Structures are given as C-alpha cells and as structure tokens.
Amino acid sequence: MPSSPQPRKTKKAFRRPSEIHIGNFAGTRIISAMTLGAETGRIPADQLAKAAKSDLISIPTPGELFTALEKSGKTNWAGQYRGPIPVTYSNRAQIALNLGGLIADGFIAVEAKDGQQVKNIGSDIIKLSKALGVSEKLLGRGSSINEFAENNEWDTLQEELEATQNEVKSSMQSHADQDLVILVTLGGWIRGTQVVTSAIVQNYNEQSAKVLRQPALVHFMQSKINEISPELRNEPLVKDVSNELGKIEKLVSFPEGKAPDVEQVRKVNEAVGKMMGEIESKEAPK
C-alpha cells in the first residue's frame, strides 16, 4: 500500500501559485492555484478578466473563478451541486474532461462546507484518476481528503484538493500524457464557468460578471486542442467541445470595461451547460 502524504495542518496563508508546465506550450503556463489565500491572495474579477492578455496566459482554475463571486454576497454553493456522474467511462478523453469537472465539484463542496459531499467527490476523483493510470500516490491523497472532511478542516482541505490536482497533472506529464492534462484543465474550466455563470444569474453583480470577459483565453484553449495528438483531436467528443468553444469565444467577447448583463450571462451559462452535458453523457463515443 502506498504511504499517505503527511497532512499539512498549518493555517492557510498567502502562497504563490504553483505552476504546472505543460510540455511544449510555447511560452505559456497553466497556473494551478485553487486558492490563493484568504486576504491578499484574492484575485479581483477584473484582473482575472485580463489574465489572457500577456504571453504567459493563465487559465483560471475553478477555485480562482469562485473567488470572484465573494463580492456579490453569499453564494448558495449547495445549490450548485449536480447529480452523480458515471465513473465507468472507457474513453480516455471523456475521462480526462470529467476528471477536471469533478475537481471543480470538490471545491464547490468545500465552499459549501459539506464533508460528506467532499468525500463522495474525492472517491470519484480517485476512480477516474486510476482509470487514466495516474500515480498510486493519489490513494494517499484520498485518505487525507476523507480525514480533513471528517474534521471540518476546510482550509487544509482546499490545499489538499489543490495538491491532488497537481498530483494528477504531474503524473500524467511523467507518462507523456500531456494531451490529457490539457483536457483535465479544460474540463475544470468548463465546470467552473458553468457554476460561476449560474450563480451570477441567480444573484447578479456587475463586478463578478466582468470575470466572464475571456475571449483570448477561450481562443487559447481552443488552440491547445488543435495541438493535441490527431487520435484524441479527432474524437467526436473533443471535436464537439472545440466547436462549442468557438461559439463561447463570441459569447464572452464583451466590450472592454463593460460588464455583461444578466441575459448575456445566461447565454454563456447555457452554452457551457450544453458542453458539460455532452462531456458527462454516457452516450459519448468509446
């Protein structure tokens, strides 16, 4: 049995984002920082909206996107849950996209302070990770997630989920599965954006809505899909996701400095919801 990682019981403090370098992403990086601290580490919505303007493009993780909702008041996180998804997929692209979505679900459960939901999602994350053949160290992570959830250690649990995501990605990279890392990251962004847009529609706030202005970011993600191996790129599900990203790019091309209205946010929510439905559908190609 693998040894469990040592729990990190310290108080959460500001930390620099941990960086996962994704193979030959020419001059780019993906910032893997689910939470950046309770105070000075919070990223303003307008700053996130500009994340894709430099050569070093940052793909906001679900946790980073969720911080933008705090200024709009109390969010009903439990109201953002979705039903259980299958964990018996055999298509690797579909597994990777759903794994990213599940990691986002884990952070929703942490925000809701729902220990049982955290444990359920953590178990599913491990199952899908094993289906992709990632590191056995994740079994130890699963034990830690359960322990922290039992003890209501929410700050430490957020860090453990971040570490779990990094473990998944680094393990894939060590096995030269960089294409799957792209899909895991994309799946997390899709699910995170679905949750953010849903919450904004329910409790509209202009400052929070500005985070949705990400045309360059969406274009960047679509370009990364075009660079993955032909075998995965030609999967019907991956083709559909790429096509939908092209539509979403237009939907999030709001004028600079102007927040989208509720109806515009609703259209983005419907678009990412459609994509998420295809990703989790049992009928996706094997």
Buried (B, 14 or more C-beta within 10 A) or exposed (E): EEEBBEBBEEEBEEEEBEBBEBEEBEEBBBBBBBBBBEEEBBBBBBEBBBBBEEEBBBBBBBBBBBBBBBEBEEBEBEEBBBEEBEBEBEBBBBBBBBBBBBBBBBBBBBBBBBBEBBBBBBBBBBBBBBBBEBBEBBBBBBBBBBBBBEEEBBBBBBBBBBBBBBBBBBBBBEEEBBBBBBBBBBBBBBBBBBBBBBBBBEEBBBBBBBBBBBBBBBBBBBBBBEBBEEEBBEBEBBEBBBEBBEEBBEBBBBEEEEBBEEEBBBBBBBBBBBBBEBBBEEEBEE
